[in-house]
Amino acid sequence: MADLSPPDPWAGAPPGCVTTVVTRRGRGAEPRGHLALTAENGGLVPWCGPAAVALATGRSYGAAAEMLRASAPAWYPERGPIVTAYWRDLLAALRHAGVEHEVLDAHPDQPRDSLLRFVRGNLAPGWYLLRVTDHFLLLHHQGFGLAMVHDNRHSGALLGARTHGRRKVTHVARLVAGPLPPA
């Protein structure tokens, strides 16, 4: 039977040759996918605010909704879905969960950029919680204008015109160490 193992890359190296093995750095935590959030929501598509909190904090969709309710009890119903969430409450949920973040200015005195233009500008690589036109999402910017979208309908989808790229950026928070791992 033929040997199907991959060839040894060091075969034929001169004796005494010093070799260095370079390993990839450990990646940050990858958030759960949108299908897991849908399952946690009884098979229904989750709303974007609690979904963004769940993805950033590593908590379940239900726990994320409770964190939003706790941040502003007068604004949210005691039971049922949270349909409309507020930026300040998402930031309060991040603080409560211990997600280190930095709120960035999204150019308030200039016309708002589309998400695609914003990412292709001078945005540093990393994880971001964003509010774009009436929607919350997590964005993992890889650098060189390449970014992946994580929200209530996408799990690591390449940012493009069909994945919210044409929406206008209104609020930005950089997640310093990325999202927390799922609990």
HELIX and SHEET records of a PDB file:
HELIX    1   1 HIS A   34  GLU A   40  1                                   7    
HELIX    2   2 CYS A   48  THR A   57  1                                  10    
HELIX    3   3 TYR A   61  SER A   71  1                                  11    
HELIX    4   4 TRP A   87  ALA A   97  1                                  11    
HELIX    5   5 LEU A  115  ARG A  120  1                                   6    
HELIX    6   6 ALA A  161  GLY A  165  3                                   5    
SHEET    1   A 6 HIS A 101  LEU A 104  0                                        
SHEET    2   A 6 VAL A 169  LEU A 175 -1                                        
SHEET    3   A 6 GLY A 126  VAL A 132 -1                                        
SHEET    4   A 6 HIS A 135  GLY A 143 -1                                        
SHEET    5   A 6 LEU A 146  HIS A 150 -1                                        
SHEET    6   A 6 SER A 155  LEU A 158 -1                                        
END                                                                             
